[in-house]
Amino acid sequence: MERALRFDVTYPHPPARVWRVITTREHLASWLMPNDFEAKVGHRFQFRSKPVGGWDGIVNCEVLELVPERKMVLTWTSNVIDTKLTFLLEPEGTGSRLTLLHTGFKGMKGVMTSFILGMGWKGMVNTGIPNLITRLEQEGRL
């Protein structure tokens, strides 16, 4: 048994702005979790949050692929899953289209975890990311 998550969202913001929000440590911390991310292939880093249920609050990641303003692929592992996370970014009109793929949820525990993460990703791509971009634009920081 294996499951994957896919979210496709179109934003009225150019790809360069969306890219900055998904590849800058400070911005990732605003819409996702505190981290020690660097946009560099091979960089290993962690997202950290409050432990919940059987999850220890740590996501271990490595940047596997990076194509500026187009694609970022990360490992996404914790004490409960071993998966891969991909962000694809394409220009669309005057805005951009973001596709988030989270793959590799295996077995009953992985599939159950995917439902929880799916709810979180849906909120982040539909609300968290665009709200942050809008706020940063209004503040003149993006």
N, C-alpha and C positions, 0 to 999 in steps of 0.2 A: 504494500500500500504506500503510495507516494502522492504528495500534493504540492502544487505551486500556486503562488499568488501573483496576480497581475492587476495593475492599476494604470489606466491611461487618463491623463488630465491635460486639458489645454488651458494655458494661462495667457493673459493679455500682455505679458512681459517678455522682452527679448531673451533669447537663450543665455546670453552673457550674464544677465541678472539672476536667472534661475540657477545657473552653474555656480555662481558665487555663493548662493544660499545653501547649496548642497555640498560644497567642497571647501568651506571655510570653517575652521574649528569653532569659532565664536558663534557663527550662524547655526551650525549643526546643534550646538548646545542649546540654542534658543528654541528650536522646533523639535529636537529629538532628545538627546541626553548629553550630559557633560562627557568630554572625551579628550583624547590627546592625538587627534587626527592630523595628518599631514598629507597633502595631495601629491604623493610620490609613490610610484610603483615599488612594491616590496616593503613599504612602511607597515609595521605592525602596531596596532593601537587598541584601545579599549573604550567602550561606552560603559558608563557606570550609572546605576540607578538604585533605588531602594529595593532590596530583595522582596519578592512576592511569592507566596506559595512555595513551590519547590525550586524556583529560580533564584540563584544567588545574587542577582543584580548586576552581573558582569557579562558583557558581550565582547568577545575577543575577535578582532578583525585583522585582515591584511588587505592592502590595496593590490589587487591582481592586475588590473588594467585601467588605464587612464587615457582618454582621448579628449583633450580640452574642448569644453562646450558641447560635447557629443555623448561621451560614455564613461561610466565609472563602474567597475566591478570589484566587489569586496567579498571576502569570506565573512561569515556571520555565525559564530559558534558560541555556545554557552554550555553550562552544565546540563542542559536539556535538549539542545539541537546542534546540528552541524550542517549549515546551509550556505547558500550563496545569494548575494544581493546585487542586483544590477539596476543602474539608473541609465536610461537612454533619453537623450534630449535632441529634439529636432525643431528647426524653425517651422512655424506655421503662421502664414500671413504676417502680421506685424508682431505676433507673439511667439509662443513656443508650446510644444507638446512634450510632456514628460511621461515616460513609461517606467514604472517601477516593477521589477520582476524579483520575487523572492522565491527561490527554488530549493528543492532538496529536503522537503519535510517528509521523513520516512517513518514508517511504523505508526502504531496507535498514538504514542506519546508525541511524535513529531506532528502528526496530523491534528491532534487536539491543540497543540501549541500554535499551529498555523491559523486556527480560527481566532485565537486571542490576538495574535500579531496582525491578522488581517483587519480586525476592527481598528487597531491603532494606526496601521498604515493608511487606511481609508481616510481617517480624520486628518492625518498629517498632510497627505497630498491634496486633499480637498479644502482644508482650512488652514492648517499650520504653516505650510510653505507659502501660499499666496498671501496670507495675512502678514507674515514677516516681511515679504518683499514689499508690500504696500507700505508698511510702517517704515522700513528702511528708506524707501523712496521719499516719503513725506519728511523724514528727518535729514534728507540729503546725504545719506550714508551709503547709497547704492547707485 
